[in-house]
Amino acid sequence: MSIEQIKVRTPDLLEGMYVARLDRPWLETPYKVQGFYIKTQKDIDKLLQYVDYVYIDVEKSKEVGHDKNSLNGNLSEAQKKQNLTNVKPRQYKDDPDFKIEMKTAVASHAVLTDGVGEVMSDIANNQQLKMPLLRKVVTPMVESIIRNPDAFSWLSMLKTRDDYAYNHSVSSSIWAAAFGRNLGLPKKDLMALATGALLFDVGKIKLPEKLLQKPDRYNQTEFKLIKKHVAYSVEIVQSIEGIGENVIEMVATHHERHSGSGYPRGLKGDEIPIFGKIAGIVDCYDALISDRVYAAAISPHDAVRKLYDWSNIDFQRELVEQFIQVIGIYPVGTIVELSDGRVGAIVAHHRVWKLRPKILLILDKNKQPYPDFKIIDTYEVETGEDDEPLNIIKSVEPGLYGIDPRQFYL
């Protein structure tokens, strides 16, 4: 009988630890035994797909060379790595329900998208951007995300026009604010993140349209020219009266990479400011889930896998893990098939039970469309139409069943 168990975040696990309990019922995971040793990094990587934290049996972990003090010491070091900013994290709580917040978010999303159009027009006409306009654009969105990030996460999947650059700016701004909220940053930092993500690619407007629309891989000369968009973006942002230095840094470093392989300066690790690290992740994630001239969109679920594969290569692992906490293993917008055969889209996440999201049902078990959209909360609904346990069994590519996501994002 164990005399003590310690709660440990999944990313902080060490080889040799004995997992006694999970943060959810064992039946909600693929594990058939209740309790096991962490033998390799692969065991930790697998756990990351299903749980946020576990309970470690200290006595059993001792048997493989750990004691309580060494465990706590290692955890303290891991927690230091998680202290990603110098700001004491805030504990945000979801205020209204997803459905309630959605009513406000739709109007705020319209302000954001209309405002981005105005911003892009001003840049195209060589007019200097004004802070009052930028505040007007991002404030309603940030306030909605502070109340409940699910509504805007859902709306981020709505592409309002056939323009990648425009939609990418909108979505990146949303992801950056939601990311900052999860890190517990204050509102002023969420505003800065949203503004920086909105503007980090504005310098591309100075590049030849033919180059931006090229469907093939860039040659060395073309890529050298593409990289200049960072300097152009910084030049535009620096000209905004009252813009924060952290926004300028974010724009300047959003293509730097953890390994030093990025541009324009080849910064690596902690040489990259936190806002630049956040920008790199949201920029990459949204690009992956969007149709571009040179690549088709992949599913949000597959994009998460790629980000995790690139941990500590392109992006700091701790930040990638934090971002996955924001969007979930099955991010908002992912189309999934349930164990009873029904198909739906993830619309919101439970803050702890990440594998029990809210799902907008699209197709019945015979893969026929429902006449009306209905949202079910799989945290509340534990069994499917066959009275068997209800679980997500896989993500589904939209085209598989002829699903057009544009039909249901609003």
C-alpha positions as CSV (number, residue, x, y, z in Angstrom):
1,M,0.0,0.0,0.0
2,S,1.5,3.3,-1.0
3,I,2.1,5.9,1.7
4,E,2.1,8.8,-0.6
5,Q,1.3,9.9,-4.1
6,I,2.5,13.1,-5.8
7,K,0.5,14.9,-8.6
8,V,2.8,15.5,-11.6
9,R,2.2,17.3,-14.8
10,T,2.6,14.9,-17.7
11,P,5.5,16.9,-19.4
12,D,7.4,16.7,-16.1
13,L,7.4,12.9,-15.8
14,L,10.7,11.0,-15.5
15,E,11.7,7.5,-16.5
16,G,11.3,5.2,-13.6
17,M,8.3,6.9,-12.1
18,Y,5.3,4.7,-11.3
19,V,2.0,6.1,-12.5
20,A,-0.7,5.1,-10.0
21,R,-3.6,7.3,-11.2
22,L,-4.6,9.4,-14.2
23,D,-6.5,12.7,-14.2
24,R,-9.5,10.9,-15.7
25,P,-11.0,7.4,-15.7
26,W,-8.7,4.7,-17.1
27,L,-11.6,3.6,-19.4
28,E,-11.3,6.9,-21.2
29,T,-7.7,6.0,-22.3
30,P,-6.2,3.1,-24.2
31,Y,-4.4,1.8,-21.0
32,K,-5.7,-1.6,-19.9
33,V,-3.8,-1.8,-16.6
34,Q,-4.3,0.6,-13.7
35,G,-0.7,1.5,-12.8
36,F,2.6,1.2,-14.7
37,Y,6.2,2.3,-14.8
38,I,7.5,5.0,-17.1
39,K,10.2,3.1,-18.9
40,T,11.1,5.3,-21.9
41,Q,10.4,8.7,-23.4
42,K,7.8,7.1,-25.6
43,D,5.7,6.3,-22.6
44,I,5.7,10.0,-21.7
45,D,4.9,11.0,-25.3
46,K,1.9,8.6,-25.3
47,L,0.6,9.9,-22.0
48,L,0.8,13.5,-23.4
49,Q,-1.9,12.5,-25.9
50,Y,-4.4,11.6,-23.3
51,V,-3.8,13.3,-19.9
52,D,-2.7,16.6,-18.4
53,Y,-1.3,15.2,-15.2
54,V,-0.9,11.9,-13.3
55,Y,-0.4,10.7,-9.7
56,I,3.0,9.1,-9.0
57,D,3.4,6.4,-6.4
58,V,6.5,7.5,-4.5
59,E,7.2,4.2,-2.8
60,K,7.1,2.2,-6.0
61,S,9.2,4.9,-7.7
62,K,11.8,4.5,-5.0
63,E,12.3,0.9,-6.2
64,V,13.9,2.3,-9.3
65,G,16.1,4.9,-7.8
66,H,13.8,7.8,-7.0
67,D,12.9,9.1,-3.5
68,K,10.5,11.8,-2.5
69,N,13.2,14.5,-2.3
70,S,14.7,13.7,-5.7
71,L,11.3,13.6,-7.2
72,N,10.4,17.0,-5.8
73,G,13.8,18.3,-6.8
74,N,13.3,17.2,-10.4
75,L,9.8,18.6,-10.4
76,S,11.1,22.0,-9.1
77,E,13.5,22.1,-12.0
78,A,10.7,21.3,-14.5
79,Q,8.5,24.0,-13.0
80,K,11.3,26.5,-13.5
81,K,11.2,25.7,-17.2
82,Q,7.5,26.2,-17.1
83,N,7.9,29.7,-15.7
84,L,8.0,31.2,-19.1
85,T,7.4,34.8,-18.2
86,N,8.3,37.1,-15.3
87,V,4.6,37.8,-14.7
88,K,2.7,35.9,-12.0
89,P,0.2,33.9,-13.9
90,R,-3.5,34.9,-13.6
91,Q,-6.1,32.2,-13.1
92,Y,-8.8,32.9,-15.7
93,K,-12.1,31.2,-15.3
94,D,-14.6,30.7,-18.1
95,D,-17.5,33.1,-17.5
96,P,-20.4,32.4,-19.8
97,D,-21.2,29.1,-21.5
98,F,-19.9,28.6,-25.1
99,K,-23.4,29.2,-26.6
100,I,-23.9,32.4,-24.6
101,E,-20.5,33.8,-25.4
102,M,-21.0,32.9,-29.1
103,K,-23.7,35.5,-29.5
104,T,-21.3,38.2,-28.3
105,A,-18.3,36.7,-30.2
106,V,-20.0,36.7,-33.6
107,A,-20.4,40.5,-33.3
108,S,-16.8,40.9,-32.0
109,H,-15.5,38.7,-34.8
110,A,-17.2,41.0,-37.3
111,V,-15.4,44.0,-35.8
112,L,-12.2,42.1,-36.0
113,T,-12.5,41.1,-39.6
114,D,-13.8,44.5,-40.8
115,G,-11.0,46.2,-38.9
116,V,-8.4,44.0,-40.4
117,G,-9.7,44.9,-43.8
118,E,-9.3,48.6,-42.9
119,V,-5.8,48.0,-41.6
120,M,-4.7,46.1,-44.8
121,S,-6.2,48.9,-46.9
122,D,-4.3,51.6,-45.0
123,I,-1.0,49.7,-45.5
124,A,-1.7,49.2,-49.2
125,N,-2.3,52.9,-49.5
126,N,0.9,53.8,-47.6
127,Q,-1.1,55.3,-44.8
128,Q,0.3,55.2,-41.3
129,L,-1.5,52.8,-39.0
130,K,-3.0,54.4,-35.8
131,M,-3.2,52.8,-32.4
132,P,-6.8,53.7,-31.8
133,L,-7.8,51.7,-34.9
134,L,-5.8,48.7,-33.7
135,R,-7.3,48.9,-30.2
136,K,-10.7,49.0,-31.7
137,V,-10.0,45.9,-33.8
138,V,-8.5,43.7,-31.1
139,T,-10.2,44.8,-27.8
140,P,-13.6,43.1,-28.3
141,M,-11.9,39.9,-29.4
142,V,-9.5,39.9,-26.4
143,E,-12.3,40.6,-24.0
144,S,-14.3,37.7,-25.4
145,I,-11.4,35.3,-25.1
146,I,-10.8,36.4,-21.5
147,R,-14.4,35.5,-20.8
148,N,-14.4,32.2,-22.7
149,P,-11.9,31.3,-25.5
150,D,-14.0,28.6,-27.1
151,A,-16.3,30.9,-29.1
152,F,-13.4,32.7,-30.9
153,S,-11.5,29.5,-31.3
154,W,-14.5,28.2,-33.2
155,L,-14.8,31.4,-35.2
156,S,-11.1,31.3,-36.1
157,M,-12.0,28.4,-38.4
158,L,-14.4,30.7,-40.4
159,K,-12.6,32.1,-43.4
160,T,-14.5,35.2,-44.4
161,R,-12.9,35.7,-47.8
162,D,-10.7,33.9,-50.3
163,D,-7.5,35.6,-49.1
164,Y,-4.9,33.6,-47.1
165,A,-3.0,36.6,-45.9
166,Y,-6.1,38.3,-44.5
167,N,-7.5,35.1,-42.9
168,H,-4.1,34.2,-41.5
169,S,-3.8,37.6,-39.8
170,V,-7.3,37.2,-38.2
171,S,-6.7,33.6,-37.0
172,S,-3.2,34.1,-35.8
173,S,-4.4,37.1,-33.7
174,I,-7.1,34.9,-32.1
175,W,-4.7,32.0,-31.4
176,A,-2.1,34.3,-29.9
177,A,-4.6,35.9,-27.5
178,A,-6.0,32.5,-26.5
179,F,-2.4,31.2,-25.9
180,G,-1.6,34.2,-23.7
181,R,-4.7,33.6,-21.7
182,N,-3.7,30.0,-21.0
183,L,-0.3,31.2,-19.8
184,G,-2.1,33.5,-17.4
185,L,-0.8,36.8,-18.9
186,P,-2.5,40.1,-18.0
187,K,-4.9,41.8,-20.4
188,K,-2.3,44.3,-21.6
189,D,-0.1,41.4,-22.8
190,L,-3.0,39.7,-24.5
191,M,-3.7,42.9,-26.3
192,A,0.0,43.1,-27.4
193,L,0.0,39.4,-28.5
194,A,-3.2,39.9,-30.5
195,T,-1.8,43.1,-32.1
196,G,1.6,41.6,-32.9
197,A,0.1,38.5,-34.5
198,L,-2.2,40.7,-36.6
199,L,0.7,42.6,-38.0
200,F,3.7,40.2,-38.2
201,D,3.2,39.5,-41.9
202,V,2.1,43.0,-43.0
203,G,5.5,43.5,-44.7
204,K,4.5,41.0,-47.4
205,I,2.4,43.7,-49.0
206,K,5.7,45.1,-50.3
207,L,6.6,41.9,-52.0
208,P,5.6,41.1,-55.6
209,E,2.2,39.4,-55.8
210,K,3.5,37.0,-58.3
211,L,6.1,35.8,-55.8
212,L,3.5,35.4,-53.0
213,Q,1.3,33.4,-55.3
214,K,4.0,31.0,-56.6
215,P,2.7,27.4,-56.2
216,D,6.2,25.8,-56.3
217,R,9.1,25.8,-53.9
218,Y,11.1,29.1,-53.9
219,N,14.6,29.1,-55.3
220,Q,17.4,30.6,-53.2
221,T,17.0,34.1,-54.7
222,E,13.2,34.1,-54.2
223,F,13.5,32.8,-50.6
224,K,16.0,35.6,-49.8
225,L,13.4,38.1,-51.0
226,I,10.6,36.4,-49.1
227,K,12.6,36.7,-45.9
228,K,12.7,40.5,-46.3
229,H,9.0,40.7,-45.3
230,V,10.2,40.6,-41.7
231,A,12.2,43.8,-42.0
232,Y,9.3,45.4,-44.0
233,S,6.9,44.4,-41.2
234,V,9.1,45.8,-38.5
235,E,9.4,49.1,-40.4
236,I,5.7,49.4,-40.7
237,V,5.0,48.5,-37.1
238,Q,7.8,50.8,-35.7
239,S,6.1,53.7,-37.4
240,I,2.9,53.3,-35.3
241,E,2.9,55.9,-32.6
242,G,2.4,54.3,-29.2
243,I,3.1,50.7,-30.2
244,G,4.8,48.6,-27.5
245,E,8.3,47.4,-27.8
246,N,7.1,43.8,-27.1
247,V,5.0,44.0,-30.3
248,I,7.9,45.1,-32.3
249,E,10.1,42.3,-30.9
250,M,7.3,39.8,-31.7
251,V,7.1,40.9,-35.3
252,A,10.9,40.9,-35.6
253,T,11.4,37.4,-34.3
254,H,8.3,35.4,-35.4
255,H,10.4,33.4,-37.9
256,E,13.3,32.6,-35.5
257,R,13.5,29.0,-34.4
258,H,14.5,27.2,-31.2
259,S,17.4,25.4,-32.9
260,G,18.8,28.6,-34.5
261,S,17.6,27.6,-38.0
262,G,15.2,30.5,-38.4
263,Y,15.6,34.0,-39.8
264,P,16.5,36.9,-40.0
265,R,19.1,36.7,-37.2
266,G,19.4,33.0,-36.5
267,L,18.5,33.4,-32.9
268,K,18.1,30.3,-30.8
269,G,16.6,29.1,-27.5
270,D,16.2,31.9,-24.9
271,E,17.7,34.5,-27.3
272,I,14.2,34.5,-28.8
273,P,11.8,36.7,-26.7
274,I,8.7,34.9,-25.3
275,F,6.3,36.9,-27.6
276,G,8.4,35.8,-30.6
277,K,8.2,32.2,-29.5
278,I,4.5,32.4,-29.2
279,A,4.2,34.1,-32.6
280,G,6.2,31.4,-34.3
281,I,3.9,28.6,-33.0
282,V,0.6,30.3,-33.8
283,D,1.9,31.4,-37.2
284,C,3.0,27.8,-38.0
285,Y,-0.2,26.2,-36.7
286,D,-2.6,28.4,-38.6
287,A,-0.6,28.0,-41.8
288,L,-0.8,24.2,-41.5
289,I,-4.6,24.2,-41.1
290,S,-5.1,26.7,-44.0
291,D,-5.1,26.2,-47.7
292,R,-2.1,28.0,-49.2
293,V,-1.1,28.3,-52.9
294,Y,1.7,25.7,-52.4
295,A,0.0,23.3,-49.9
296,A,-3.4,22.1,-49.0
297,A,-4.6,22.4,-45.4
298,I,-4.2,19.5,-43.0
299,S,-6.5,18.7,-40.2
300,P,-6.0,20.5,-36.8
301,H,-5.4,17.1,-35.2
302,D,-2.5,16.4,-37.6
303,A,-1.2,19.9,-37.2
304,V,-0.9,19.3,-33.4
305,R,1.1,16.1,-34.1
306,K,3.5,18.0,-36.4
307,L,4.0,20.8,-33.8
308,Y,4.8,18.1,-31.2
309,D,7.3,16.4,-33.6
310,W,9.0,19.8,-34.0
311,S,9.4,20.4,-30.3
312,N,12.9,21.5,-29.2
313,I,13.8,21.7,-32.9
314,D,11.7,24.6,-34.2
315,F,9.8,25.5,-31.0
316,Q,10.4,25.3,-27.3
317,R,8.8,22.0,-26.0
318,E,7.2,23.6,-22.9
319,L,5.5,26.2,-25.1
320,V,4.3,23.6,-27.6
321,E,2.8,21.7,-24.7
322,Q,1.1,24.8,-23.4
323,F,-0.3,25.5,-26.8
324,I,-1.7,22.0,-27.0
325,Q,-3.4,22.7,-23.7
326,V,-5.1,25.6,-25.4
327,I,-6.3,23.9,-28.5
328,G,-6.5,20.3,-27.3
329,I,-5.4,17.0,-28.9
330,Y,-8.5,17.4,-31.1
331,P,-8.5,21.1,-31.7
332,V,-11.7,23.2,-32.2
333,G,-12.8,22.7,-35.8
334,T,-11.5,19.1,-36.0
335,I,-14.1,16.8,-37.6
336,V,-14.3,13.5,-35.6
337,E,-16.1,10.2,-35.8
338,L,-17.6,8.9,-32.6
339,S,-17.7,5.3,-31.4
340,D,-21.4,5.0,-32.3
341,G,-20.7,6.0,-35.9
342,R,-21.9,9.7,-35.7
343,V,-19.7,12.4,-37.1
344,G,-19.3,15.9,-35.8
345,A,-17.0,18.9,-35.3
346,I,-15.3,19.9,-32.0
347,V,-16.7,23.3,-30.9
348,A,-15.4,23.6,-27.3
349,H,-13.2,21.9,-24.8
350,H,-13.6,20.9,-21.2
351,R,-10.8,22.6,-19.4
352,V,-9.6,19.4,-17.6
353,W,-11.2,16.5,-19.6
354,K,-9.6,17.3,-22.9
355,L,-11.0,14.1,-24.5
356,R,-14.6,15.0,-23.5
357,P,-15.3,18.0,-25.7
358,K,-18.5,19.6,-27.0
359,I,-19.3,18.4,-30.5
360,L,-21.6,19.8,-33.2
361,L,-23.2,16.7,-34.7
362,I,-23.2,16.8,-38.5
363,L,-23.9,13.2,-39.7
364,D,-25.9,10.4,-38.0
365,K,-24.5,6.9,-37.6
366,N,-25.5,6.1,-41.2
367,K,-23.5,9.1,-42.4
368,Q,-26.6,11.1,-43.3
369,P,-26.7,14.8,-42.5
370,Y,-28.9,15.9,-39.6
371,P,-31.6,18.4,-40.6
372,D,-30.6,20.7,-37.8
373,F,-27.3,21.1,-36.0
374,K,-27.2,19.9,-32.4
375,I,-24.4,20.3,-29.9
376,I,-23.7,17.5,-27.4
377,D,-21.3,17.7,-24.4
378,T,-19.5,14.4,-24.2
379,Y,-18.5,15.2,-20.6
380,E,-22.2,15.0,-19.8
381,V,-23.2,12.4,-22.3
382,E,-21.3,9.2,-21.6
383,T,-23.0,6.7,-23.9
384,G,-23.8,6.8,-27.6
385,E,-26.9,5.8,-29.5
386,D,-25.9,2.1,-29.1
387,D,-25.8,2.6,-25.2
388,E,-22.0,1.8,-25.3
389,P,-19.4,4.2,-23.9
390,L,-19.2,7.2,-26.2
391,N,-15.6,8.1,-27.3
392,I,-13.9,9.8,-30.2
393,I,-12.3,7.1,-32.3
394,K,-10.6,9.2,-35.0
395,S,-10.3,12.5,-36.8
396,V,-11.9,12.7,-40.2
397,E,-10.8,14.7,-43.3
398,P,-13.7,17.0,-44.3
399,G,-13.9,15.6,-47.9
400,L,-14.3,12.0,-46.7
401,Y,-18.1,12.3,-46.3
402,G,-18.6,15.3,-48.5
403,I,-18.6,17.7,-45.5
404,D,-18.2,21.4,-46.2
405,P,-17.1,23.1,-43.0
406,R,-18.3,26.4,-44.3
407,Q,-21.9,25.2,-43.8
408,F,-21.7,25.0,-40.1
409,Y,-19.0,27.4,-38.8
410,L,-21.7,30.1,-38.2
